[in-house]
Every structure is written in C-alpha cells, then in structure tokens.
C-alpha cells in the first residue's frame, strides 16, 4: 500500500511539472501581430493619372479622413510606383485597420460615414464608380497583416 501511495504521489508531482516543461520548450515568437492593411493595386489609364490623383486628393481623402475621425480606420496612404509591365499597377491605395475583426464589424458604419462625408447616395456612388473606371483599372486587392518585430532580448 505504501508503494502504491508513493507511485501516485510521484505521478501527481510529474503531472504538475508537465505544463511548465512544455512551456519551457515552446519557441518564443520574435514578433506579434499588428494592424491589418487593405491594399488596392491600381493602374491609371494613359494620360489620366493626374485626373485620378485629383479625385484621390479630394473625395477619396475626405472619405478616409472622416473614417479616421470616426475611429473606423487608423490611417491611409497613397503610394505611387512605376509599372514594370503593361498589366502592372502604378498606384497603391492602403487603408490601415486595427484588426480584421474591427474592419469586418464596422463595414456598415464605414459606409454611412463615407456617404455622409461625401454627401452621397447609392446613385451618386454608382455614377462615381463608372466615371473612375474610365480613369483607372483595379488590378487587384490584398489584405495584409503588419508584423511588429520584437527587440532582441
């Protein structure tokens, strides 16, 4: 009976050590997840890049400033680059969100804020999409997560 109690005690002690041993063996990630970026890859049509940039500097910027003020986005950026081929983008439109869950949960609010900022409605938005389609082509879209690198310890 004493041996049985000793075996149970040793097993109980070992069971208590297992979680700490497994934690000690887990690798430490040298980074953590950061915000999420929605990135649109745009190709301005020949001779219409300035027209598209004018729209970005007015309506697109006003919409994104309103979204930022409402706390629905963290930031936004427009990045110009050279196209490396006839089917390549030359503008990136980047919108930063706290995380994917916030981005998805606030879609209806974001649409309402954008409509209010631009004094717009569905008909006006559709007409705007059609007009901008003559200035640019959307090559693609990506969601990307920013990775925050931790300092070396």
C-alpha positions as CSV (number, residue, x, y, z in Angstrom):
1,X,0.0,0.0,0.0
2,X,2.9,2.4,0.8
3,X,4.4,1.7,-2.6
4,X,1.1,2.5,-4.3
5,X,0.8,5.8,-2.4
6,X,4.4,6.7,-3.4
7,X,3.7,5.9,-7.1
8,X,0.5,8.0,-7.0
9,X,2.5,10.9,-5.4
10,X,5.3,10.7,-8.0
11,X,2.7,10.6,-10.8
12,X,0.8,13.6,-9.4
13,X,4.1,15.6,-9.0
14,X,5.1,14.7,-12.6
15,X,1.7,15.8,-13.8
16,X,2.1,19.1,-12.1
17,X,5.5,19.6,-13.8
18,X,4.4,18.7,-17.4
19,X,2.7,22.1,-18.2
20,X,5.8,24.1,-17.1
21,X,8.1,21.7,-19.0
22,X,6.1,22.1,-22.2
23,X,6.1,25.9,-21.8
24,X,9.8,26.0,-21.4
25,X,10.1,24.1,-24.7
26,X,7.7,26.3,-26.7
27,X,9.6,28.7,-29.1
28,X,9.1,32.4,-28.3
29,X,7.8,34.3,-31.3
30,X,10.1,37.3,-32.0
31,X,7.1,39.3,-33.3
32,X,3.4,40.0,-32.7
33,X,0.5,40.6,-35.0
34,X,0.0,44.2,-35.9
35,X,-2.8,46.1,-37.7
36,X,-4.4,44.9,-40.9
37,X,-3.9,46.8,-44.2
38,X,-6.4,46.7,-47.1
39,X,-4.3,47.4,-50.2
40,X,-5.7,48.1,-53.7
41,X,-3.4,47.8,-56.7
42,X,-4.4,50.4,-59.3
43,X,-3.3,51.1,-62.8
44,X,-4.0,54.7,-64.1
45,X,-5.0,54.7,-67.7
46,X,-2.6,56.6,-70.0
47,X,-3.0,60.3,-69.8
48,X,-5.5,60.1,-66.9
49,X,-3.2,59.7,-63.9
50,X,-3.5,63.4,-62.9
51,X,-7.3,63.2,-63.1
52,X,-7.3,60.1,-60.9
53,X,-4.9,61.8,-58.4
54,X,-7.2,64.8,-58.3
55,X,-10.0,62.5,-57.2
56,X,-7.8,60.9,-54.6
57,X,-6.8,64.3,-53.2
58,X,-10.4,65.3,-52.8
59,X,-13.2,62.8,-52.4
60,X,-11.0,59.7,-51.5
61,X,-9.1,61.7,-48.9
62,X,-12.3,63.3,-47.5
63,X,-13.8,59.9,-47.1
64,X,-10.7,58.5,-45.4
65,X,-10.3,61.5,-43.1
66,X,-13.9,61.0,-42.0
67,X,-13.3,57.3,-41.4
68,X,-10.2,58.1,-39.4
69,X,-12.0,60.8,-37.3
70,X,-14.8,58.3,-36.6
71,X,-12.2,55.8,-35.3
72,X,-13.1,53.2,-38.0
73,X,-9.6,53.2,-39.6
74,X,-6.2,54.0,-38.1
75,X,-4.5,55.6,-41.2
76,X,-4.4,55.6,-45.0
77,X,-1.7,56.1,-47.7
78,X,-1.3,56.5,-51.4
79,X,1.9,55.2,-52.9
80,X,3.0,55.8,-56.4
81,X,5.4,53.4,-58.2
82,X,6.5,52.6,-61.7
83,X,4.7,49.9,-63.5
84,X,7.0,47.0,-64.6
85,X,4.8,45.9,-67.4
86,X,1.7,46.7,-69.4
87,X,-0.5,44.9,-66.9
88,X,1.2,46.1,-63.7
89,X,-0.1,48.6,-61.1
90,X,1.4,52.1,-60.6
91,X,-0.6,53.2,-57.5
92,X,-1.3,51.5,-54.2
93,X,-4.2,52.7,-52.0
94,X,-3.6,51.5,-48.4
95,X,-6.1,51.6,-45.6
96,X,-5.0,50.6,-42.1
97,X,-7.4,48.9,-39.7
98,X,-6.8,47.9,-36.0
99,X,-7.5,44.3,-36.9
100,X,-9.6,42.1,-39.2
101,X,-12.5,41.8,-36.7
102,X,-12.8,45.6,-36.4
103,X,-12.7,46.0,-40.2
104,X,-15.5,43.5,-40.8
105,X,-17.6,44.6,-37.8
106,X,-17.6,48.2,-38.9
107,X,-18.5,47.9,-42.6
108,X,-22.0,49.3,-42.3
109,X,-20.8,52.2,-40.1
110,X,-18.0,52.9,-42.5
111,X,-20.4,53.1,-45.5
112,X,-22.6,55.5,-43.5
113,X,-19.7,57.7,-42.5
114,X,-18.4,57.8,-46.1
115,X,-21.8,58.7,-47.5
116,X,-22.2,61.5,-45.0
117,X,-18.7,62.8,-45.6
118,X,-19.3,62.9,-49.4
119,X,-22.9,63.9,-49.2
120,X,-23.6,60.9,-51.3
121,X,-26.2,58.2,-52.0
122,X,-26.2,54.9,-53.9
123,X,-26.9,56.5,-57.3
124,X,-24.1,59.0,-56.9
125,X,-21.7,56.3,-55.8
126,X,-22.5,54.1,-58.8
127,X,-22.0,57.1,-61.2
128,X,-18.7,57.8,-59.4
129,X,-17.5,54.2,-59.9
130,X,-18.4,54.3,-63.5
131,X,-16.5,57.6,-64.0
132,X,-13.4,56.4,-62.2
133,X,-13.4,53.2,-64.3
134,X,-12.6,55.3,-67.3
135,X,-9.5,56.8,-65.4
136,X,-8.1,53.6,-63.9
137,X,-8.1,49.9,-63.7
138,X,-8.2,47.9,-60.4
139,X,-5.5,45.2,-60.8
140,X,-6.2,43.6,-57.5
141,X,-6.7,43.8,-53.8
142,X,-5.0,42.2,-50.8
143,X,-5.5,42.1,-47.1
144,X,-2.1,42.0,-45.3
145,X,-1.2,41.9,-41.6
146,X,1.6,44.1,-40.4
147,X,4.1,42.2,-38.3
148,X,5.7,44.0,-35.4
149,X,9.2,42.7,-34.7
150,X,10.2,42.5,-31.1
151,X,13.5,43.8,-29.9
152,X,16.2,41.2,-29.4
153,X,16.4,40.1,-25.8
